[in-house]
Amino acid sequence: MQRLHTPIFTGLLILLALTIPLQVRADEVGVSSDAILFGQAAALEGPSSALGLGMRQGILAAFAEINAKGGVHGRKLELISRDDGYDPDRSVAQTTRLIEEDKVFALIGAVGTPTTSVTVPIARARNVPFIGPFTGAAFLRAPDLHNVVVNIRASYGAEAEAWIKHLTEDLHIKSIAIFYQDDSYGRDGLAGVKLALEKRGMELTAEGTFERNTRAVASAMRTLKRAEPEAVVMVGTYGPCAEFIRLSRKSGFNPVFVNISFVGANALAKELGPEGQGVVVSQVVPFPWDTSIKVVADYQAAEKALDPDLKPDFVSLEGYLSGRLVAAALEMAGPNPTRANMLQLINDVGRFDISGDIIAFGQKRRETPPKVFLTVIQPDGTFKAVDRL
């Protein structure tokens, strides 16, 4: 009897196995029958933690919003975040752990140029998507990385061009110095500033540097003060940049201060308090308090649903956009997503409308480059757009 039924039973098992993929296929790494797992390696503690936590907050808000609507093809989006302290060595360890131990489908919301410069090669070697890094580094925009890295923000070069255009054309400033982090991040910003000045037949008046994850900025401040520039452009994180501005004001050195978006505008304003008035910060996402913009209204609603005590800011809005983008791409990829087809779809479609905010890639990115605009800190620590001529 057992021998007579075994072939029939085996046939039924084979038939069942063949029908399962038509409903739910969960053989892709990081994809189960009910979830898709993403990983984030970023600064969650320490002097740059506001950046990593802000990105995490925005991604979680986007995922919670999508999950409340049933997820993507019946799967919930989940996030594992690991602290790398904005340190390249730790970032390598945490990124490797996310890929090999946690077995995430994709990486999302990494923070920093020095960290991504050592973790992108890991992702590339393992064909793991690297989505929405919080950095405008030029190397991430190389054509040969389009099959791994998905950038949603403008480059540091584009931000530098916006600074120099404003300083020279709107304010008619003739002498500009730079204060930057002495690593790949700072040097990327330095290159962008030099290029923007070169286009106008200008050179930097002076340069001052500081070490990553420190606030040892006094020497750089004295160097720039001696040069007496009319403006100082800054490529750093909120802690050392705030310390530089405080020391400068205390010593009677009051040029126009212009900061890059990576500084973390809200964290910078909080650090500076009343001394932040007049400090300019470039931005690469919409104004996070302007709910007349649909994506901002959606973002604020998602944040409140996640935690009523969360406050809108530029960093978490960027994280939210990254989360919404992967959800939109996975929706289009269908019920059996793979790492490869999600990346190919993002590049092939080339243009995603996230509640009215257009995120473009490839040729369409060249046709519709990411926006950069300037904001200035007000006496009460809020922001307003810089008036342009």
C-alpha positions in Angstrom: 0.0 0.0 0.0 2.7 2.4 0.9 4.6 1.8 -2.3 1.5 2.2 -4.4 0.7 5.7 -2.8 4.2 7.0 -2.6 4.4 8.1 -6.3 1.0 9.8 -6.0 2.0 11.6 -2.8 5.3 12.6 -4.3 3.5 14.0 -7.4 1.2 16.0 -5.2 4.1 17.5 -3.4 5.8 18.5 -6.7 2.5 20.0 -7.9 2.2 22.0 -4.7 5.8 23.2 -4.9 5.2 24.4 -8.5 2.1 26.3 -7.5 3.7 28.1 -4.5 5.8 30.5 -6.6 2.7 31.7 -8.4 1.4 33.1 -5.1 4.4 34.0 -2.9 8.1 33.4 -3.8 10.5 34.0 -0.9 13.8 32.7 -2.3 15.4 36.1 -2.7 17.7 37.1 0.2 15.8 39.4 2.6 12.4 38.6 1.1 10.1 36.3 3.1 6.4 35.5 2.5 5.4 38.5 4.6 8.3 41.0 4.8 11.2 42.6 2.9 14.2 43.5 5.1 16.3 46.6 4.7 19.5 47.5 6.6 21.0 50.8 7.6 24.6 51.4 8.9 24.8 54.9 10.2 25.8 57.1 13.2 23.1 56.4 15.8 25.3 57.5 18.8 28.0 60.1 19.2 28.7 63.5 17.7 27.0 62.9 14.4 24.1 60.8 15.7 21.4 63.4 14.7 22.1 62.6 11.1 21.8 58.8 11.3 18.8 59.0 13.6 17.1 61.5 11.4 17.5 59.3 8.3 16.2 56.3 10.4 13.2 58.2 11.6 12.2 59.2 8.1 12.6 55.7 6.6 10.6 54.2 9.5 7.8 56.8 8.9 7.7 55.9 5.2 7.7 52.2 5.9 5.0 52.5 8.6 2.8 54.5 6.2 3.2 51.8 3.5 2.7 48.9 5.9 -0.5 50.5 7.3 -1.9 50.3 3.7 -1.1 46.6 3.5 2.6 46.8 2.6 3.9 46.0 -0.9 2.2 43.1 -2.6 1.3 41.8 0.9 4.7 42.2 2.4 5.7 44.6 5.2 8.8 46.7 4.8 11.2 46.3 7.8 14.4 48.1 8.8 17.4 47.0 10.9 19.7 49.9 11.9 23.2 49.4 13.2 25.4 52.1 14.7 28.7 52.8 12.9 29.6 56.0 14.8 30.4 57.8 11.5 33.6 55.7 11.5 34.7 53.9 8.3 36.1 50.8 10.1 33.0 50.3 12.1 30.8 51.0 9.0 32.6 48.1 7.2 31.9 45.8 10.1 28.2 46.8 10.5 27.5 46.7 6.8 29.1 43.3 6.5 27.0 42.1 9.4 23.8 43.5 7.8 24.5 41.6 4.6 25.9 38.4 5.9 24.2 37.9 9.3 20.9 39.9 9.0 20.6 39.0 5.3 19.0 42.2 4.3 17.5 42.7 0.8 19.1 46.1 0.4 21.0 48.8 2.2 19.3 52.2 2.8 20.1 55.5 4.5 23.8 55.2 5.0 25.4 58.5 6.3 28.7 60.0 5.2 31.3 60.1 2.5 34.2 58.4 4.4 31.8 55.6 5.4 30.2 55.0 2.1 33.5 55.1 0.3 34.4 51.8 2.1 31.0 50.2 2.2 29.8 50.7 -1.4 32.5 48.3 -2.6 31.2 45.7 -0.2 27.6 46.2 -1.5 28.8 46.1 -5.1 30.8 42.9 -4.7 27.7 41.2 -3.2 25.2 42.8 -5.6 23.3 44.5 -2.8 21.4 47.7 -3.7 22.7 50.8 -1.9 19.7 53.2 -1.6 19.6 56.8 -0.7 22.9 57.5 1.0 23.0 60.7 2.9 26.0 62.2 1.1 26.5 64.2 -2.1 29.9 62.7 -2.8 30.9 62.8 -6.5 32.2 59.2 -6.6 28.7 57.8 -5.8 27.5 59.4 -9.1 30.0 57.5 -11.3 28.2 55.7 -14.2 29.6 52.3 -13.3 27.8 52.5 -9.9 24.3 53.0 -11.4 23.7 49.3 -11.1 24.3 49.4 -7.3 23.9 52.9 -5.9 20.6 54.9 -6.0 21.1 58.6 -5.3 18.1 60.8 -4.6 19.9 64.0 -3.5 21.9 66.6 -5.4 25.7 66.4 -5.4 28.0 68.5 -3.2 29.3 70.1 -6.4 25.7 71.3 -7.2 25.5 72.7 -3.6 28.8 74.4 -3.9 27.7 76.0 -7.2 24.6 77.3 -5.5 26.7 78.8 -2.6 29.2 80.6 -4.9 26.5 81.9 -7.2 24.6 83.4 -4.2 27.8 84.9 -2.6 29.2 86.4 -5.8 26.1 87.4 -7.7 23.6 88.3 -5.0 26.0 89.6 -2.3 28.9 90.7 -4.6 31.4 89.0 -2.2 35.0 88.9 -3.5 36.9 86.9 -0.9 35.7 83.4 0.2 37.5 81.0 2.5 36.6 77.4 3.4 36.4 75.3 6.6 36.2 71.6 5.9 36.5 68.1 7.4 39.9 66.7 6.6 38.8 63.5 4.8 37.1 62.4 1.6 33.9 64.2 2.5 35.6 67.6 3.1 37.8 67.2 0.1 34.8 66.5 -2.1 33.2 69.7 -0.9 36.5 71.5 -1.4 36.8 70.3 -5.0 33.2 71.6 -5.7 34.0 75.0 -4.3 37.2 75.4 -6.2 35.4 74.4 -9.4 32.6 76.9 -8.8 35.2 79.7 -8.1 37.3 78.7 -11.1 34.3 79.2 -13.4 34.3 82.8 -12.1 38.0 83.4 -12.3 38.4 83.3 -8.5 40.4 81.4 -5.9 39.9 80.6 -2.3 41.2 83.2 0.1 42.2 80.6 2.8 41.6 77.1 3.9 41.1 75.6 7.4 40.5 72.0 8.4 39.5 69.8 11.3 39.5 66.1 12.1 36.3 64.0 11.8 34.4 63.3 15.1 36.2 66.1 16.9 35.5 69.8 17.7 39.1 70.9 17.6 38.5 73.9 15.4 40.3 76.8 17.1 43.4 76.6 15.0 41.4 76.6 11.8 39.3 79.5 13.0 42.4 81.6 13.7 43.9 80.8 10.3 40.8 81.9 8.5 40.3 85.0 10.7 43.8 86.2 9.7 42.8 86.0 6.0 39.8 88.3 6.7 37.4 86.7 4.1 33.9 88.1 3.6 32.4 84.6 3.6 33.3 81.2 5.0 31.8 78.1 3.3 31.7 75.1 5.6 31.9 71.3 4.8 31.4 69.5 8.1 28.9 68.2 10.6 26.8 70.2 13.0 29.1 69.9 16.1 32.4 71.3 14.8 30.7 73.8 12.5 28.7 75.2 15.4 31.9 75.4 17.5 33.7 77.2 14.7 30.9 79.8 14.3 30.6 80.3 18.1 34.4 80.9 18.4 34.4 83.2 15.4 31.6 85.4 16.7 33.2 85.5 20.2 36.5 86.8 18.6 34.7 89.4 16.5 35.1 87.5 13.2 31.7 87.7 11.5 31.8 86.7 7.8 28.8 85.2 6.0 28.7 81.6 7.1 27.4 79.0 4.5 26.9 75.4 5.4 26.4 72.3 3.3 23.2 70.2 3.7 25.1 67.3 5.3 25.7 69.5 8.3 22.2 68.7 9.5 20.4 72.1 9.5 18.1 71.6 12.5 20.9 70.1 14.6 23.1 73.1 13.7 20.5 75.6 14.6 19.8 73.8 17.9 23.6 73.8 18.7 24.0 77.5 17.9 20.9 78.9 19.6 20.7 82.7 19.2 24.2 82.7 17.6 22.8 80.9 14.6 21.0 84.0 13.2 22.0 84.7 9.6 23.8 81.4 9.0 23.0 80.0 5.6 22.5 76.3 4.9 21.9 74.7 1.5 19.1 72.1 1.2 18.4 69.3 -1.2 14.8 68.4 -0.1 11.6 70.4 0.1 10.9 72.7 3.0 9.7 70.1 5.7 7.2 72.6 7.3 5.5 73.6 4.1 2.4 71.4 4.1 1.1 73.1 0.9 3.6 70.6 -0.8 1.8 67.3 -0.9 4.9 65.2 -0.2 5.6 67.3 2.9 2.0 66.9 4.1 2.3 63.1 3.6 5.6 63.1 5.4 4.3 65.0 8.4 1.3 62.8 8.6 3.5 59.7 8.5 5.8 61.1 11.2 2.8 61.9 13.5 1.4 58.4 13.0 4.8 56.9 13.9 5.4 59.1 16.9 3.3 62.3 17.8 6.4 63.9 19.4 8.6 63.8 16.3 9.5 67.2 14.8 9.9 67.7 11.0 13.3 68.4 9.7 15.4 68.2 6.5 17.2 65.0 7.4 14.2 62.9 8.3 12.4 64.2 5.2 15.3 62.9 3.1 15.0 59.5 4.8 11.2 59.5 4.2 11.8 60.1 0.4 14.2 57.2 0.3 11.7 54.9 2.0 8.9 56.0 -0.3 11.1 55.5 -3.4 11.9 51.9 -2.6 8.3 51.2 -1.9 7.3 52.6 -5.2 10.0 50.6 -7.0 9.0 47.4 -5.3 5.4 48.0 -6.1 6.3 48.2 -9.8 8.6 45.2 -9.6 5.7 42.9 -8.8 5.1 40.1 -6.3 8.5 38.4 -6.8 11.1 41.2 -6.4 14.8 40.6 -6.7 17.7 42.9 -6.0 18.6 43.0 -9.7 15.1 43.7 -11.1 14.4 46.5 -8.5 17.6 48.3 -9.5 17.0 47.8 -13.2 13.5 49.1 -12.9 14.6 52.2 -11.0 17.1 53.0 -13.8 14.8 52.0 -16.7 11.8 54.0 -15.4 14.1 56.9 -14.5 11.4 59.1 -13.0 9.4 58.5 -9.9 6.6 60.8 -8.7 6.6 60.6 -4.8 3.5 62.6 -3.9 4.4 65.3 -6.5 8.1 65.3 -5.7 10.0 64.1 -8.7 13.0 61.9 -8.2 14.9 61.2 -11.4 17.7 58.8 -12.5 19.9 58.2 -15.5 19.2 60.4 -18.5 16.1 61.8 -16.9 18.2 62.9 -13.9 20.3 64.9 -16.4 17.1 66.4 -17.8 15.6 67.1 -14.3 18.6 67.5 -11.9 17.9 67.4 -8.2 17.1 70.8 -6.7 19.3 72.8 -4.4 18.0 75.8 -2.5 19.4 78.0 0.2 17.9 78.7 3.7 18.9 81.0 6.5 18.5 80.5 10.2 16.2 83.0 11.9 16.6 84.5 15.4 14.2 81.9 16.8 16.1 79.0 15.3 13.6 78.4 12.4 14.5 78.7 8.7 13.4 80.7 5.8 14.4 80.6 2.1 17.2 82.9 1.1 16.0 85.8 -1.1 17.8 85.6 -4.5 18.2 88.2 -7.2 
